[in-house]
Amino acid sequence: MTIQIDDTLFHLQTDHVSYVFHVMANGELGQLYYGPKIHAKTAYANLAAEDERGSMPALAVDQPAFQLEMLKQEFAGLGTGDYRYPAYQIENADGSRISEFRYDHYDLVDGKTRLAQLPSTFDDDADDAQTLTIFLKDAGNGVAATLHYTVFPHQDVIVKSVTYTNQGSQAVTLNDAYSSELDLPDAKYDLIQFSGAWTRERHLIRTPLRAGIQSVSSLRHASSHQQNPFFMLARPDTTDDAGEVIGFNLIYSGNFMDQVEVDHYETSRVLTGINPTEFAWQLDPGETFQTPEAILSFSANGMNQLSQQLSAFYQRHLVNPAFAHQPRPVLINNWEATYFDFDEDKLRTIVDQAQQLGIEMFVLDDGWFGHRNNDRSSLGDWVVNKAKFPNGLAHFVDQVHAKQMKFGLWLEPEMISEDSQLYAQHPDWLIAAPGRLKTPSRNQHVLDMSRQDVVDYLVKMVSDVIQTTKLDYIKWDMNRNITDLYGAQLPKSRQLEMGHRYILGVYQLYERLTKAFPNVLFESCAGGGGRYDLGMMYYAPQAWVSDDTDAVERLKIQFGTSYGYSQSMMGAHVSAVPNDQTGRQTPFKTRGDVAFFGDLGYELDVTKLTEADKRQITAQVARYKHYRPLLQFGTFYRIDSPFEGDGNVTSWAVVSADQQTAIAGWYQVLHHPNGPYQRLKFRGLLPEQQYVVNQSSEHFYGDELMRAGIILHPDMMTDVSNGDYQSQLFVVTAVQE
């Protein structure tokens, strides 16, 4: 059994992990244990021990040792003796903010079903998941809280969420509604977060926990370039290859809060969910509110294992099954080749060249619609620009398909330009606060996705585009965050619901389109990596990692991203040099070697390349196609981190499921004359298996390659002609006896 229950003790078990909680003396839930798997028992008296300290608030006069502030809890409120930040807060009809959710009963079922209005996990293929539902009720206000736990045993993942239902006779307001609380018995952890900005997303930052609050969050109504919902708590000595680590992620694309509170007794409370700032939800009698799902995963063997079990989990229980195992096409995008300056003839020459180079899909980026020749007009008018496509867009798409290539199209459905027919017809659809100046960003504004008429309009407009062009792929962009937040159709009492309602509208649009067009591959983009989260991945199984296509910058971006996300989720492209974002000139080989470890594409004008560069693309594409299943879906290992030491060397590898083939990438930023010898130590090989490296004549045992490694070619260290920004790929193949 995945979940074992003994009266009021609940023991959730994965293949390697235990999560234990119980009903406490006051009827609320207490957290007992989360960590490496332990034996199931009928009671854990030692873990549930109460500790009387001073004059702290207690359950009753005759139970002075039952002090909430001293206990680990599972679903903590505020106002009855626990002064730590709560998992929820409800404002009652009389203005009081005290809630006491008491245990009522539980339900246990096999499997996992999807949520109705939110992206969520699932167990369509009977992978032994079990779902435990704990029913709690507050007799004082009639609100029921239902805690959902799904255990996915083989990936060592537990998914949590909460449903609130107002069964009382008066309206209440949810002020805080986190998806997950985890109380830990100590604070001997490092907080590992992934922060940055536009064009330098998801850089690893590691900080020891300290007394007080540490958090990462977003108030941009997107998960943001600046922070990411994924974070880890790792023991100080934990590395990629050893040690205990807990991973947390949220299946949500709006404002979020990941918070760790270390109290005065050095215990830690972890809260994950919707950011309570700029959020409240009025719950009328009979109404229900569902929180997003939060993912919890533990590894006792380092961060590589954590990333690998999360990747396996996403592929089987989160990503659209139609694309979870489907190889992603090699594409070329015209943006950095043409920007807005193109017509059908110019694009056709790019398509012709790309097809000859082996590229499989052409993606038409911004500027194909309305009268858009710059970024100041036409968003919302998703009709073809006849000046650029006099015969219609479908005519051009037919030519792409005739080349046996797929066709993709850029859209930014959530946005509107004031210079557009849509704005002239529906100025009230633009998000703006009454009586306030509108604040444009990138010369555009945001549509009110909380409105059903807006969502319905976009469903029709995008559906017409898909049906007319018979496209294969959509790059769904979001190039600005929301300001002036106000819902014109919402009453004053519900204005703080606007941010969440916006995201629900986005999800509804995605849901309707992906169901209507199941064969269209969606890629999420938000000015690059500004909405790189699991809420988007549920609908769009890959995302544009960053607008920064510089190979050197991408080392940190892709390395950091790999901790919480799979390489098949990463759009990784080769662009021209000097690079548009950094001005850096890197070798064509290095650009390809970095982009190989993701969904390969090209962002350049192939008609302007030298014959030598074209030959390199042909070779890169052919090699990538040969190893594509391994590169996109293989087991990923981080080896040398660009976030450690001087960051001059980065390396990583992918290994096949049968451990017969591996590919490692090694990258050196700056060349140092007469530098020290360097070795690359592989990961994930079979110790007793013999391998060859890059078709060498020498045989190596797996343990030798992993423990001793291979010395890097001396030319890389000493030959100045190699210069800066160098890379090598190593293909490791098992020797067949």
N, C-alpha and C positions, 0 to 999 in steps of 0.2 A: 504494500500500500504506500502510495506517495504521501498521503496525509493520514496521520493516525490521531484518533481522538479518544481521550479517556475522561468522560464526564465533562469537566470544564477546562481540560488541558488539551492544547492543540499543538501537535508536532508535525511540521511540514518538512518533508525530506526530499532532496534531490539525490542524484547519484552520489554526491560527495559533500553535501551541505545539509545542516539542520537549522530550522527556524522554529523557535518554541515560544508560545505565549499562553496565558491562562486568564481566567476570570478571578479578579482580586476580591478581597473581603467586602469592598464597597459596591461590587457588581460591575465595576469598570474593568477594562482589559489591561493586563500587565505584560510587559515584554521580559522574557527570561533568557533567551540565548539566540545568537546568530553567528555561525562559524562552521568549522569543519564538522562533518557528520558525527553525531553521537548516538548512543543507543537510546531507543525509546523506552520510557519508564512511565509509571502511573503518577509520579510526582517528582519534582526537583526542589526539595525543601531548601537545599543550600542556595540555589539560584534565586529563590523567592524570599530569602530572609529579610525580615523587617529590622529597622535600626532606629531606635528612639534617640533623637538628638535635641537637647534643649527644649524650648517651648514652641516648637514649630506646630502649625495646625495639624490636628490628628483627626482620624475618622470619628472617634467618640472618646468620652472621658475614660471609659474602661478599655480602650484600645489605643493607648498613648504611643505605641510603637508604629502604628499604621499612619505614616506621614508621607503624603504624596510626593513631597519634594525630595524624599529619599529613595523613591522607587522608580525603576525603569517602567515606562508605560508604553502602551501600544496605540492609544488614541486619546491624547491628553487634551483636556480643556483648561480654561484659566478661571481663577476666581474662587477655588475651593481648597487652596493650600499648595498648589504647584505653581511656582512663580516663573517657570521657564516658558518660552514661547510655545503656544498651543498648536495643535494640529487643525483646530477649527475655532471659530468664534461665531456665535449666533446672537443677534440682537433681537430680543423678544418684543412683543407688542407693547409692553409697558416701559421699554427702554433699557431694561436690565440685560446683562450680557453673561449670565450664568447658565451653563448647561451641564447636565450630568447624564451621560448616556450609559444606561445599565444594560447588561447582557440579557437578552430574551431567549434566543435559540439560534441554531445553526442549520445549514443545509450543505450537503456534500454531493457533488455530481462529477461524473467523468467528462473530460473535454473542456473546451473553452469556446464560447460564442462571441461574436463581434458586438461592440457597442453600437447603438442606433445612430447617433449624430456625431460621433467622434472617431477618428482613426484608432484602431485598437489591434491587439494581438488576437490570434485564433489558433485553433488546432484542427484544421480541416482533414488532416491525414492520420488522425488517431495515433499521436506520438506519446501516449501515456500521460497526458496532462490531466490534472484534477483541479476542480475549482471549489474552494471553501467559501461560503457566504456566512458572515456573522451578522446577526440582526440585533441592533441596539435600539433603545428607545428612551427618550427623555419624557418622563411623566409630567414634568412641569409645563412644557409647551406643546407636547404632542408630536414633536418631530422625531422621525425615525432615521437612524443612520445605519446604512448597510455597508459593511466592509467586505470587499471582494479580494480574495487571494487565489491566484492561479499558479500552480507549481508545474513548471516544465522541467521534468527531472533530468533529462539527458543533456540539457544545455546548462544546468545549474542556475536556472533563472526563476525568480518569483516575480509575478506582476500583481500590483496592488492598485486599487482605486476605491472611491467612496461614493455612495448614492445617498442623497438627502431627500426625504419625502415629508412634507408637512401634512401630518394626519390630524392636526389640531383645527381649531375653529377660527384662529386669527393669523394674519400674515406675520412672518418673521423675515429677518434679513441675514443672509450669510455674509459675514465680513471677511472671514478667512476660511478657505476650503482647500487645504493641502491634500495631495493624493496619497502621500506616504509619510509616516513617521517611523524612525528607527532610533531607539535609545540604546546606546552602547555603554558598556561598563567602565570604559576608561577613555583617555584622550591621547593615547600614544600613537597618533597617526599624523601623516602628512596629507594636507589637502592638495590635490592635483587638479588644477583647472585648466581650461583651454580658452585663452583670451587673445585679443588683438584688435584689429580695426579693418576697414576695407582694404583689400589687397595684402593683408598679413594676418589672416584669420587663424584661429586655433593653435596659437603658440603655447607650448607647455609651460606652466608656472607651478612650482612645487614649494609649498610653505608649511612648516610645522604648525599643527593646531596650537592655539593659545587660549587663555581664558577670555571669555566673551564671545562675540558673534563674528563669524567669518561667512561670507556669502558671495555668490555670483548670481547675477540677475539681469533682467531686461525690462525696460519700460517703453520700448520702441514699438510695441504691438507686433513684434517679430522676434524670433529667437536671437537674432542680431549677429553682426560681424564681431561685435565687441566681446560677447560672452557666448558660451554654448551650454545647453542644458546638461550635457554629459560631464560628469566629474567623478573622481575617485578618492577614496580614503585608503592610504597605504601605510603599512608599518614603516618606520624610518629606514630600515635596512632592506626594504622590498625593492627589487629591480624588475626588469622585464622578464628575467628568467627564474626568479626565486622570491619567496616571501608572500605574506598575506596582503590581499587588496580587495576592497569592495568597490564595485562599479554601480553608479546610479545614472539613470537616464529617464527622460520624460517624453511621452508621445504627445507633443504639443508644440504649436508654432507661434504662440503669442507671448504675452508677458509671463515670465516664469521667475521663480525664486528657488534657489538651492542654498540652504542655510545650515550651518553647523554651529551649535551653541555648546560651548564648554562651560559647565557651571563651576561653582566654588568647591565642589568635591571631585573635580576633574572627570566627570562623566560627560558624554557627548550626546546631544540630540540632533538628529539629522531630519530636516523637513524638506520635502520636494513637492512642488506643485505650482499652481497659478499664483503669480505675485499678488499679495493682498493690497498693495498700493494700487490705486485706480481700479479697484474691483469691489463690487458688492452685488449681491443677487437677492432680489425680493422673492420670497417663496410664499405664494398665496396658498390657502388651504387646498389640498389635493395636488399641488404642484411638486415636481421632482427636479433635482439638480444632480447631474453626473459630473464628477471630476475626471480629468484626463487620467490615463493609466501611467503608472510609474514602474520602471524596471529596476530590479535589484539583483545583483549577481556577485558571487564571492569566488575568489580563487586563492588557494593556499600555495600556488606554484608560480607566482609572478604575474606581471601585467600582460605578457604575451598570451598566456593561457586565458586570462580574463577576456582579452580582445577576441580571441579565437572562439570562445564559447558564445560571446555576444554575436559575432558574425554568423555562426551557425544558427543561432536563434533567430536573427533577423531573416535569414534566407528561408527558414522553414515556417516561421510563425508571425511575420510582420509584412514582408514585401509581397506585392501582388504575385500570386502563384504563377500567373501567365508569363512573368518575366524573371522570376526568382532564379531560374537555372538557364535562362536563355542568353546566349552570348550577345553582347552589345556590339552594334556595328561600328566600324571605323568610319568617322565622319570628317567632313570639312565644312567649316563655318566661314561665311564670307565677311564677317564683321571687321576684323582687322585688315582684311584685304581691300575693302571698298568703303567701309562706313556707310554713309547715306548716298554716296555717289555711285550709282549703278543703274543699269537698265538690263533688259532681257539679253541683249547681245553680249554684254560684258560678262554676265553670269554664265551664259552658255559656254564661253571659252574656259571658264574655271571648271565647269562641270566636265567638259570634254577632257581637259588635262587630268583632273582628279580621277576620272574613270580609267584612264590609261595607267595611272599610278597604282591602281588596285583599291582605291578608296570606295567605300560601299554606300555612303549616304551624303547628300548635299543638304546643308541646313541654311535656309535663307533667314537672315537676321533682320534687325530693325530697319524700317524704311520702305516696306513693300505696300503700305496701306494709306488710305486717305490722300492727303497732299503733303505727306511727311518727307521733307528734305533736310530736316534738322530735328532737334529734340524739343521744339517749341509748339508742335501741333499734332492733331489727328488721333491721339490716343482715345480709344473708345469707338472710333470709326473703322471697324474691322472689315473694310471693303477694299478691293485691290486698287492700287494707284495706277490708273490707266496711262499716265504719262510714261511710266516705267514698263508696264506690261500692257501694251495696246491690244493684245489678243486675249487678255485675261490671264490670271495666274494659273488656272487649270491647264492652259495651253503650254505654259512653261513646265509645269509639273509633269505633264505627259512626256515631254522631251527628256526629263530626268529619268523617268521610269523606263523610257525606251532604251536608255543606256544600261538597263538592269541595275540601276541605283535606286536606293530609297530616297524619300524626300522628307525633310523636316522644316518646320516653320517656327519663327519666334513670335510670341504673343506676350502682352502684358495686360491681361484681362482686368486686373483690379484697379487700373489707372484711368485717368481722364485728363485731357488737355482742355483748357478754356477755349482754345482755337480748335473747335471740333463741332460737327453737327450734333453729336450726342449732348454736348454741353448746351448748345442753343435750344435743344428740345427739352432737356431735363437738367437745368442748373441746380435743382434741389437734390440731385443725386450725389453731388460732390460733398464730401465731408467738410464741414465748416461750422464754427461756433457763431451763433447769431450775435450781430453787433460787433464782431471782431474782424480784423484784417486777416485774410487768408495768407498762409505762409507756404508758397510753392517751394518745391525742392526738385532739382533737375527740370525745372520749368513744367512741372506736372503736379496733379493733385490725386487724391484717392477717392474711389467710389465707395459709397456707403453699402458695404456688403452685408449689413444687418437687415437690409430691406429685401423682401422677397421679390419685388418687381425688378430690382437690379439683378439679382441672381437669375431670375427667369430670362431677362433680356440677354445676359451673357451666355446662358446655356444655348439659346437660339442662335446668337451670333457666332459663337465658336463652333457649334454643330454645323452651321451652314458652311463655314470655312472648311471644316474637315470633310464634309460630304462633297463639296465642290471640287476640292483639290485631290481628294483621296490620299491625303498625306499619311506618313508612317510614324511621325515623331513630332512632338511639340516641346519647344523650349519655353517654359512658363517663367517669365521674369517678374520681379518686383523691385524697382529701382529706387524706391524711397520709403522711409518709415512715416508713420502717421503723426500728424500734428492737428491741432484745432479739433480734438476729438469731441464729437457731439452727434447724438442720434436724433434726427429731426422727427422721427416717428415714435420716439420713446418719451414717456412722461418724465417729469423731474425726478420722481422716486426711483427710476430705473436707468438713469444716465450712467451710473458706474457699471452697468452691464454691457455697455457699448463695446468695449475692447474684446470681451469674450464672444459677444454676438457677431462681431466682425469675423473672427476666426471661424465660427460655426458656419457663416455664410460662405467663406472660402472652401471649407471642407464640403459643404453641400454641392458647390459648383464642381469640385473635383470628383465627388462621388457620382454625380449624374453623368458627367462626361466619360469617366472611366468605365462606367457600366454600359453606356450607350455605344462606346467605341473601344471594346476590350483589346483590340489588336494595335492600338496606338500607344507607342512608348512615350511617356511623359518624363521630361527632365525638369527638375526644380532649379530655379535660379533666383537670386535676389541681389542684384548688383554683384554677382558672384556668390560668396558663401554667407549671405546675410540671413538666410532662413534654412540653414543646414541642420535639420532636426528630423526626428523619427515621425512626427506628424506629417511632414511632407513626403518622407520616404514610403509611407504606407500607400500613397497614390502615385508618386513619381519615384521609381526605384533607383534612380541615379540623380545626382545633383552636380551643378557646376561648382567646383570646390572653391574657386577664387577667380576674380578678374585678373589677378596677377599670374601671367603665364611664363614669367621668367623662371628658368629651370633651377637656378640657385635658390630663389625665394620659395619655389615649390617644394624643395626638400623639407623645410620646416613645416610648411603648411600641410603637406601630405603625411609627413611623419606624425605630426600632432593629431591630425584627423583620424589616423589609423587606430588610435587607442579606443575610440568609441564607435567606429563605423567601418564597414567593409570596403575593400578596394573596388568591388563592383559598383559601389555607390558613388565613386569619385570620377567625375568628368575631368580628364587630364589631357591637355592638348600641347602640340608643338606649335610655336609661333615664330614669326620672323625676327631677325635681329637687324639693328639694335632693338632690344625689347621695348615695347610701347610704354611699359610701366616703370622700368628701371634704366633704360638706355644701355643695358649690359649686352655684350656680345659673347654668346656661348657657342661652343661647337654644335653642329647639327646632331651629331651622335649623342652628346650629353642630353640635349633636349628630348630626343627620342627615348633614351634610357630612363629618364625620369618619368616621362608620360606613359611608358609601358605598364607601370604598376597602377593601373586604373582603366578607365574606358577611353581608349586612344582616339584622339582627333587632331585636326590641324586647323590653325587660325592664321592663314597667310594666303598670299596671292600666288598660286602655283604657276601662273602664267609669267611671272617675273623671276622665277628661280633659275639658277644655273643648271646646266645639264648634270653636273656633279651632284647638286642638291636633289634633283629629281631622282637620280639613281639611288640616293640614300633613302628617300621616301619609299620608293618601290621596295627596297630591301627591308626597311623597317616594317612596312605594312605586311609583307609576306612573312616575316619572322613573327610578328605579333599574331597574325592569324594562325600560324602553326601552333603557337603556345597559348592562344587566347583563353581556353578553359582554365588553364593553370594560372595565368596572370590575373584573370578576373575573379576566379572562384577558389583558387588554391588557399591553403593554410598560410597565413601571413605571419612573418616573424620580423620584429625589429631587432637590429644587431648593434650598430653604432649610432648613437644619438647626436643630432646636430645641436641639441640643447645642453650637452655636457661638454666639459673642457672648453677648448677654443672653438668647437663647432665646425672644425675644418673638414671632418670626414663624417659622412653618413653612409650607412649600409642597411639593407633589408633583404628579405628573401621570401619567396613563396614555395611551398612544398605540396606535391600532389597527395591525394588522400591515401594512396598505397605506398607513399614514401619512396617511389622509384625515380622520381624526377623532381628537381628543384632548380629555381633560377634565383640568383642573388644579384643585386645591384650595389655597386660600390662607387661612391662619388667623393671627389676631392675638390674643395672650393679653390684654394690657393696652392700654387706650386712652391715648394720649399727646396732650394738647391741642396743637394747632398744630404737629404733628410734621413731620418731613421728608417729602418725596415718596418714594414707594416704587414700585419697578417689579417686575413678575413676568416673568422671562425663561423662555420655554418650552423644552422639550427634545424631540428626536426627530421634528421636522417636516421636510418636504422643502423645501430652501432656495428652489427655483424655483417652488414651488406657492403659489398665492394662497389665503388663508383668510379667513373671517369669524369674529369672536369674539362669542359670545352673540347671534347673528343681527344683528350690527351692520350698518350700511350701508357702513362702510369696509372695503376689502379690504387685507389685510396679506400680504406675502410671508413665507414661512417663515423666511428668514434674518433678516428684520426682527423677527419675534416671538421668535426665539431669541437674537439678539445685542443688540437694543435693548430688546425686551420691550414691555410695555404699562404705562402708568402706572395705578396703582390709583385707584379712584373717590375724588375728594376728600372726599366725605361720610365715608368710612371713617377719614379722617385728622382731620377737623375737627368733625364733628357729634357733640356729646356724647351725643345721644339714642341713638346706636349703642352706646355703652358698651364694656365689656370683653367679651372672649370672642367676637369677631366672625369671620365666615368669608365667603368668596365662592367660588363655583364658576364656572369659565370653560369653556364648551364651544366648541371650535375645530373648524370644519368647512371642508373644502376647497371652493373655488368650482368648480363644474362649468361648463366652457366650453360 
